[in-house]
Amino acid sequence: MAKLFYARISKIDYEKGLADITIEEHEKQVINDVPFLAGAYEMPKIKERVAVLLEYSGKDFDKGIILGPMFSADKEPKETGKGLFVKYFSDGTKMKYDSNNKTMEVTAENLKVKNVTAESAKIKNLDVENETYRTLVRKDG
């Protein structure tokens, strides 16, 4: 029968999407090569606490899956609210979507976008690397 456990990440195989976990409530038992729930490639940090669903017979662990990290008193959400999706990356980059006002915000050191079509744009600073222009850009004032 599957049972929910809380464990710490002890080792990660980044290429295979697997980790060794330590289940503290079971005498710090280590279970090897447990897969992460697929959906997005985002590996937790070593020693980070995660929720794990494992087949458990009462004394032995069988197959399972790492559901991922969870919020706690040590790791509370930085921004909250209905209709809000916020993703923070370890380097400080942030992606935020607010469905209430249909606004996407990306904060990053560098942002690359292949193609952009815009009905309107507000630009505070513009740095153009090449000299090929398709649209005339004018500065008001």
Rosetta silent file (secondary structure, phi, psi, omega in degrees, C-alpha in Angstrom):
SEQUENCE: MAKLFYARISKIDYEKGLADITIEEHEKQVINDVPFLAGAYEMPKIKERVAVLLEYSGKDFDKGIILGPMFSADKEPKETGKGLFVKYFSDGTKMKYDSNNKTMEVTAENLKVKNVTAESAKIKNLDVENETYRTLVRKDG
SCORE:     score description
SCORE:     0.000 S_00000001
   1 L     0.000  138.371  179.970    0.000    0.000    0.000 S_00000001
   2 E   -75.484  140.702 -179.344    1.296    3.481   -0.848 S_00000001
   3 E  -138.812  144.394  179.025    2.071    5.761    2.056 S_00000001
   4 E   -84.727  130.808  177.156    3.191    9.384    2.247 S_00000001
   5 E  -129.097  159.960  171.897    6.590   10.024    3.858 S_00000001
   6 E  -112.159  131.974 -174.492    8.784   13.057    4.394 S_00000001
   7 E  -140.624  170.467  174.676   12.429   12.575    3.506 S_00000001
   8 E  -111.999  141.539  176.422   15.645   14.455    2.826 S_00000001
   9 E   -74.224  127.189  179.370   17.444   14.374   -0.507 S_00000001
  10 E  -110.860  -24.051  179.441   20.853   12.762    0.010 S_00000001
  11 E  -160.208  144.279 -178.788   22.100   12.331   -3.581 S_00000001
  12 E  -126.295  134.163  169.505   20.799   13.309   -7.047 S_00000001
  13 E  -101.604   96.006 -173.206   21.315   11.703  -10.462 S_00000001
  14 L   -63.930  -35.377 -177.658   20.585   14.792  -12.582 S_00000001
  15 L   -71.007  -37.287 -176.228   20.704   12.945  -15.924 S_00000001
  16 L   -95.502  -11.250 -179.008   18.238   10.206  -14.950 S_00000001
  17 L    71.869   37.170 -179.176   15.946   12.287  -12.727 S_00000001
  18 E  -123.097  159.903  175.768   16.494   10.052   -9.699 S_00000001
  19 E  -146.722  153.837  167.545   17.564   10.662   -6.114 S_00000001
  20 E   -91.922  135.399 -178.837   18.609    8.798   -3.022 S_00000001
  21 E  -123.087  152.619  176.571   16.452    9.820   -0.087 S_00000001
  22 E  -114.793  121.091  179.680   16.802    9.479    3.668 S_00000001
  23 E   -95.810  104.492 -173.218   13.630    8.778    5.628 S_00000001
  24 H   -66.151  -35.282 -177.374   14.314   10.252    9.042 S_00000001
  25 H   -74.097   -6.064  177.096   11.273    8.741   10.776 S_00000001
  26 H  -120.282   60.286  175.750   12.552    5.251    9.852 S_00000001
  27 L    52.197   37.893  178.069   15.978    5.283   11.512 S_00000001
  28 L    55.277   39.206  178.414   17.393    7.427    8.710 S_00000001
  29 E   -66.718  135.658  179.469   16.875    4.610    6.207 S_00000001
  30 E  -101.171  131.689  175.358   18.258    5.437    2.741 S_00000001
  31 E  -117.160  127.254 -174.632   16.318    4.443   -0.374 S_00000001
  32 E   -92.487  151.469  170.142   18.225    4.588   -3.648 S_00000001
  33 E    54.324   50.547  176.038   17.180    5.680   -7.134 S_00000001
  34 E   -90.810  127.689 -178.175   13.723    7.079   -6.421 S_00000001
  35 E   -76.698  153.973  173.311   12.321    8.968   -9.457 S_00000001
  36 E   -86.072  150.707  172.782   10.976   12.509   -9.342 S_00000001
  37 L   -64.789  124.889 -178.038    7.426   13.247  -10.458 S_00000001
  38 L   -77.522  158.766  179.756    7.768   14.461  -14.069 S_00000001
  39 L   153.598  -44.420  175.303    6.225   17.694  -15.275 S_00000001
  40 L  -148.835  144.658  177.294    9.071   20.149  -14.964 S_00000001
  41 L   -87.397  102.316  179.121   12.783   19.618  -14.588 S_00000001
  42 L  -149.523  103.944 -176.930   13.528   21.193  -11.237 S_00000001
  43 L   -89.436  136.290  175.431   15.815   19.390   -8.847 S_00000001
  44 L   -72.568  173.935  178.258   15.740   20.197   -5.138 S_00000001
  45 L   -84.750  156.475  173.512   18.888   20.875   -3.157 S_00000001
  46 L   -60.601  137.549 -178.031   20.793   18.199   -1.277 S_00000001
  47 L    77.159   -1.136  177.859   19.324   17.875    2.265 S_00000001
  48 L   -71.058  143.643 -178.986   16.098   19.597    1.169 S_00000001
  49 E   -82.824  132.972 -178.354   12.952   18.088    2.675 S_00000001
  50 E  -133.515  157.945  172.018   10.544   16.485    0.169 S_00000001
  51 E   -91.205  136.951 -176.434    7.261   14.602    0.165 S_00000001
  52 E  -133.517  134.505  174.520    7.593   11.023   -1.102 S_00000001
  53 E  -104.296  118.883 -175.368    4.947    8.457   -1.957 S_00000001
  54 E  -129.538  144.363  168.763    6.291    4.931   -1.338 S_00000001
  55 E   -72.460  126.965 -175.146    4.947    1.414   -1.396 S_00000001
  56 E  -137.371  122.999 -177.261    5.430    0.268    2.197 S_00000001
  57 L   -90.928   -0.654 -176.283    4.720   -3.207    3.553 S_00000001
  58 L   114.549  -27.224  174.413    5.184   -2.293    7.203 S_00000001
  59 L  -141.585  -23.376 -179.705    8.918   -2.865    7.294 S_00000001
  60 L  -116.765  145.302  176.512   10.215   -2.768    3.706 S_00000001
  61 E   -99.665  140.348  176.739   10.015   -0.024    1.099 S_00000001
  62 E  -115.599 -147.029 -177.820    9.333   -0.841   -2.525 S_00000001
  63 E   -63.454  159.063 -179.738    8.910    1.443   -5.518 S_00000001
  64 E  -167.178 -173.216 -179.550    7.918    5.055   -5.054 S_00000001
  65 E  -149.061  140.806  177.304    8.047    8.595   -6.383 S_00000001
  66 E   -86.748  117.124 -179.684    9.354   11.916   -5.079 S_00000001
  67 E   -77.029  -33.120  176.483    6.488   14.413   -5.203 S_00000001
  68 E   128.611  178.297  178.769    8.769   17.362   -4.436 S_00000001
  69 E   -68.798  162.540  178.192    9.532   20.009   -1.830 S_00000001
  70 L  -136.537  161.151  176.273    6.747   21.598    0.187 S_00000001
  71 L   -73.463  147.788  178.626    6.133   24.829    2.015 S_00000001
  72 L  -155.037 -176.345  177.823    6.813   24.828    5.747 S_00000001
  73 L   -61.828  -30.498  178.311    7.695   27.211    8.571 S_00000001
  74 L   -82.347  -20.690 -175.410   11.282   27.181    7.233 S_00000001
  75 L  -138.175   77.790 -179.950   10.226   27.671    3.607 S_00000001
  76 L   -88.780  152.331  177.588    7.164   29.918    3.307 S_00000001
  77 L   -64.007  141.308 -178.838    5.933   31.299   -0.032 S_00000001
  78 L   -79.169  -34.197  179.018    7.344   34.760   -0.837 S_00000001
  79 L  -133.253  139.618 -176.653    4.253   35.926   -2.734 S_00000001
  80 L  -137.512  162.537  173.674    0.729   34.635   -2.346 S_00000001
  81 L   147.241  155.587  178.093   -2.763   35.182   -3.671 S_00000001
  82 L   -64.995  135.282  177.432   -5.583   33.741   -5.729 S_00000001
  83 L    80.469   11.526 -176.297   -4.748   33.535   -9.437 S_00000001
  84 E  -107.166  130.376  171.430   -0.998   33.921   -8.857 S_00000001
  85 E  -118.898  120.828 -179.350    1.697   31.640  -10.299 S_00000001
  86 E  -131.047  131.123  178.452    5.212   32.494   -9.085 S_00000001
  87 E  -126.422  119.269  176.235    8.406   30.599   -9.854 S_00000001
  88 E  -104.175  139.292  176.144   11.690   31.536   -8.181 S_00000001
  89 L  -106.268  160.087 -173.273   14.998   30.156   -9.418 S_00000001
  90 L   -63.048  -21.751 -179.742   18.087   29.623   -7.264 S_00000001
  91 L   -91.844    6.064  179.231   19.943   32.580   -8.867 S_00000001
  92 L    98.955   -8.703  177.033   17.197   35.083   -8.018 S_00000001
  93 L   -63.786  143.155 -178.482   15.417   34.951  -11.375 S_00000001
  94 E  -135.693  139.197  172.979   11.642   35.195  -11.011 S_00000001
  95 E  -124.546  127.849 -175.215    8.717   34.411  -13.290 S_00000001
  96 E  -136.636  132.439  173.827    5.292   35.601  -12.191 S_00000001
  97 E  -126.332  128.109  177.655    1.862   35.396  -13.815 S_00000001
  98 E  -112.472  106.836 -177.829   -1.187   37.092  -12.313 S_00000001
  99 L   -72.141  -15.576  178.095   -4.377   35.811  -13.942 S_00000001
 100 L   -65.541  -39.508  178.816   -6.393   38.533  -12.205 S_00000001
 101 L  -118.769   11.333  176.999   -4.894   41.224  -14.459 S_00000001
 102 L    52.347   49.189 -177.790   -3.417   38.874  -17.123 S_00000001
 103 E  -118.685  130.021  174.903    0.118   40.115  -16.516 S_00000001
 104 E  -108.064  131.029  179.072    3.342   38.117  -16.950 S_00000001
 105 E  -125.770  129.221  175.904    6.467   39.445  -15.245 S_00000001
 106 E  -125.039  125.065  177.759    9.958   38.027  -15.752 S_00000001
 107 E  -116.099  114.914 -176.492   12.878   39.324  -13.733 S_00000001
 108 L  -151.497  154.601  175.429   16.236   38.018  -14.942 S_00000001
 109 L   -59.553  -45.464  177.771   19.823   39.106  -15.456 S_00000001
 110 L  -138.166  139.767  179.004   19.446   38.271  -19.178 S_00000001
 111 L  -130.480  123.964  178.142   16.310   37.353  -21.101 S_00000001
 112 L  -110.204  130.849  177.329   16.364   35.845  -24.606 S_00000001
 113 L  -130.283  128.143 -177.519   13.214   35.771  -26.695 S_00000001
 114 L   -67.555  -55.449 -177.673   13.227   34.327  -30.235 S_00000001
 115 L  -135.306  137.915  179.214   10.309   36.238  -31.738 S_00000001
 116 L  -130.950  129.381  170.730    8.171   39.003  -30.292 S_00000001
 117 L  -120.034  124.419 -176.945    4.998   40.468  -31.695 S_00000001
 118 L  -131.949  136.829  174.403    3.606   43.363  -29.707 S_00000001
 119 L   -76.665  -33.172  175.352    0.600   45.589  -30.208 S_00000001
 120 L  -153.318  157.880 -179.646    2.217   48.190  -27.971 S_00000001
 121 L  -151.116  142.627  171.083    5.374   48.461  -25.883 S_00000001
 122 L  -113.261  123.403 -177.187    6.867   50.705  -23.229 S_00000001
 123 L  -124.565  122.256  178.372   10.661   50.630  -23.242 S_00000001
 124 L   -79.925  -45.584  178.791   12.758   52.420  -20.631 S_00000001
 125 L  -134.354  137.513 -179.777   16.143   51.599  -22.184 S_00000001
 126 L  -128.710  122.887  177.623   16.852   50.175  -25.635 S_00000001
 127 L  -121.956  110.327 -177.380   20.198   48.720  -26.668 S_00000001
 128 L  -102.427  125.166 -175.715   20.268   47.473  -30.271 S_00000001
 129 L   -83.959  -28.949  179.289   23.237   45.269  -31.223 S_00000001
 130 L  -113.199  178.419 -176.172   22.878   45.305  -35.014 S_00000001
 131 L  -110.975   17.796  177.994   22.008   48.009  -37.488 S_00000001
 132 L   -96.987  120.314 -178.671   19.112   46.300  -39.280 S_00000001
 133 L  -121.655  139.346  174.202   15.778   47.920  -38.422 S_00000001
 134 L  -106.673  -20.636 -178.023   12.316   47.010  -39.621 S_00000001
 135 L  -129.728  139.767  176.601   10.499   49.625  -37.576 S_00000001
 136 L   -77.402  129.031  178.349   11.418   53.219  -36.911 S_00000001
 137 L  -107.864  123.533 -179.755   11.912   53.831  -33.211 S_00000001
 138 L  -118.048  146.483  175.716   11.367   57.426  -32.083 S_00000001
 139 L  -103.285  121.755  177.763   11.964   59.022  -28.753 S_00000001
 140 L   -72.505  146.399  171.067    9.236   61.439  -27.696 S_00000001
 141 L   114.402    0.000    0.000   10.232   64.685  -26.166 S_00000001
